[in-house]
Amino acid sequence: MGRAATAAYYAETLRQIDAGWSTEQIGRAWDRNPVPERYTLDLWFVRDSEPGEDEDEEL
């Protein structure tokens, strides 16, 4: 379950979208996914980021 079920739901929804669905119908279909995948992103501070190209120049 999980990834395979979500992939199957996604594929079936894409086949139906090709039949001329509106953007509202597409949104409702994604909201009704019976087995949405969930992810956890765990971040921690290691060091300050390096300045980008724009940040090197003085204004």
Residue frames as qw, qx, qy, qz and C-alpha x, y, z in Angstrom:
[[0.000, 0.890, 0.455, 0.000, 0.00, 0.00, 0.00],
 [0.331, -0.721, 0.068, 0.605, 1.18, 3.61, 0.13],
 [0.057, -0.516, 0.477, 0.709, 3.35, 4.35, -2.87],
 [0.113, 0.117, 0.888, 0.429, 1.80, 1.76, -5.19],
 [0.086, 0.679, 0.716, -0.135, -1.76, 2.79, -4.29],
 [0.005, 0.779, 0.042, -0.625, -0.94, 6.47, -4.71],
 [0.098, -0.327, 0.658, 0.671, 0.71, 5.78, -8.07],
 [0.121, 0.355, 0.891, 0.255, -2.33, 3.82, -9.25],
 [0.056, 0.794, 0.500, -0.340, -4.70, 6.61, -8.14],
 [0.072, -0.662, 0.248, 0.703, -2.49, 9.20, -9.86],
 [0.126, -0.091, 0.799, 0.581, -2.39, 7.21, -13.12],
 [0.101, 0.556, 0.822, 0.073, -6.17, 6.68, -13.12],
 [0.011, 0.820, 0.277, -0.501, -6.79, 10.36, -12.41],
 [0.095, -0.489, 0.465, 0.732, -4.46, 11.37, -15.26],
 [0.135, 0.210, 0.869, 0.427, -6.42, 9.11, -17.65],
 [0.043, 0.744, 0.655, -0.127, -9.64, 10.84, -16.60],
 [0.102, -0.714, 0.021, 0.693, -8.11, 14.32, -16.90],
 [0.163, -0.141, 0.676, 0.705, -7.42, 13.58, -20.57],
 [0.085, 0.533, 0.818, 0.200, -11.20, 13.29, -20.98],
 [0.028, 0.592, 0.253, 0.765, -11.58, 17.07, -20.57],
 [0.475, -0.620, -0.531, 0.327, -11.74, 17.67, -16.82],
 [0.002, 0.918, 0.009, 0.397, -11.84, 21.23, -15.48],
 [0.296, 0.453, -0.584, 0.605, -9.20, 22.53, -13.05],
 [0.547, -0.387, 0.341, -0.659, -11.78, 22.34, -10.24],
 [0.970, -0.024, -0.100, -0.221, -12.43, 18.65, -10.97],
 [0.695, 0.373, -0.491, 0.370, -8.68, 17.96, -11.00],
 [0.057, -0.495, 0.515, -0.698, -8.24, 19.69, -7.62],
 [0.773, -0.270, 0.210, -0.534, -11.09, 17.70, -6.09],
 [0.943, 0.157, -0.295, -0.011, -9.61, 14.46, -7.44],
 [0.468, 0.409, -0.575, 0.532, -6.22, 15.15, -5.82],
 [0.341, -0.424, 0.426, -0.723, -7.97, 16.07, -2.55],
 [0.887, -0.126, 0.072, -0.439, -9.85, 12.73, -2.58],
 [0.531, 0.418, -0.732, 0.087, -6.72, 10.60, -2.85],
 [0.844, -0.454, -0.177, -0.225, -7.47, 7.73, -0.41],
 [0.866, -0.333, -0.004, 0.373, -3.79, 7.08, 0.39],
 [0.265, 0.930, -0.177, 0.185, -1.76, 10.30, 0.09],
 [0.774, 0.090, -0.332, 0.531, 1.96, 9.98, 0.63],
 [0.340, -0.938, 0.010, -0.071, 3.41, 11.88, 3.57],
 [0.706, 0.324, -0.293, 0.558, 6.99, 12.98, 4.06],
 [0.489, -0.846, -0.072, 0.201, 8.88, 14.44, 6.98],
 [0.551, 0.626, -0.185, 0.520, 11.74, 16.83, 6.33],
 [0.662, -0.696, -0.107, 0.258, 14.10, 17.12, 9.29],
 [0.486, 0.701, -0.127, 0.506, 16.58, 20.01, 8.94],
 [0.613, -0.687, -0.123, 0.370, 19.26, 21.36, 11.21],
 [0.158, 0.969, -0.191, 0.010, 21.62, 24.34, 11.09],
 [0.900, -0.015, 0.005, 0.436, 25.19, 23.46, 10.16],
 [0.420, -0.255, 0.078, 0.868, 26.70, 26.80, 9.09],
 [0.268, 0.689, 0.097, -0.666, 25.78, 30.13, 7.54],
 [0.751, 0.524, 0.378, 0.138, 25.04, 29.93, 3.85],
 [0.487, -0.132, 0.300, 0.809, 27.57, 31.23, 1.35],
 [0.240, 0.621, 0.089, -0.741, 26.74, 34.55, -0.27],
 [0.681, 0.529, 0.494, 0.110, 25.17, 34.36, -3.73],
 [0.518, 0.296, 0.276, 0.753, 26.49, 36.19, -6.78],
 [0.051, -0.797, -0.279, -0.533, 24.25, 39.21, -6.10],
 [0.603, -0.783, -0.146, 0.044, 25.25, 39.44, -2.44],
 [0.751, -0.111, 0.023, 0.650, 28.98, 39.88, -3.15],
 [0.277, 0.466, 0.174, 0.822, 28.52, 43.38, -4.59],
 [0.118, -0.421, -0.457, 0.775, 27.99, 46.48, -2.49],
 [0.215, 0.769, 0.581, 0.157, 24.99, 48.62, -3.39]]
